[in-house]
Amino acid sequence: MASDVQSLLSQLQLNNYTSLVIVVAISYDYCLTFSREVTYIWQRPWTKVSTLFLLIRYVGCLFALALAFNQSGFIPGPVKV
């Protein structure tokens, strides 16, 4: 019984760490490429391609972050068994 609980909690912790890695990787990518985005997207005339790029980039980011947080097994507070 204790082994099952321990296994479950370790899986939840691994899931939390995986979600954190996803969030950090996405944030890091956005920080690295934001200056290029300003140069090539924001400072040029608005086109359908610019709209599509921004839609895919930011809606995709929000979706990935929401999925990372919703799929994590974070349990606030103490775990009661």
Secondary structure, 3 states (H helix, E strand, C coil): CHHHHHHHHHHHHHHHHHHHHHHHHHHHHHHHHHHHHHHHHHCCCCCHHHHHHHHHHHHHHHHHHHHHHHHCCCCCCCCCC
